[in-house]
């Protein structure tokens, strides 16, 4: 083998080795680039998911706050409607004619007596403006079996109606307008929730 051929053979081997090193380096670089792309995409996905989660949480907080605000406002509206209605009823109760008020007293007294006060002597309580009307009702309507031992005066806040107690204080029936309005307000809250504020 000549020197020229030997030289050519060494160059050829060196070129082949360099080409293999270059190809291996390109392949390795391609793997590194692909791995870097995958890592970048993974980190981008994590960052995007984190931002999306933060955004969703922020909107959830805002929605919850708005929901609480609206429910609070709705509750205020419900209360205002019922309070206005009850105030209107109270005003009208104070404006009722004497004849209608007397009839109401009679009915409320009979209703209270029908609720199981099985005694012969009772104490009847009414608001000041109904004392005279009660005496008229008692003189006209109540059976001889019942003795009204005493008529007492209730505070004006009861609005009207009667409280009937056994003379010994063991039994009592509160059939006043204010008690009936309290019961009515409970019904109104429920009905208002069922009918007007359905979601």
Secondary structure by P-SEA (a helix, b strand, c coil): ccaaaaaaaaaaaaaaaaaaaaaaaaaaaaaaaaaaaaaaaaaaaaaaaaaaaaaaaaaaaaaaaaaaaaaaaaaaaaaaaaaaaaaaaaaaaaaccaaaaaaaaaaaaaaaaaccccccbbbbbbcccaaaaaaaaaaccccccccccccccccccccbbbbbbcccccccccccaaaaaaaaaaaaaaaaaaccccc
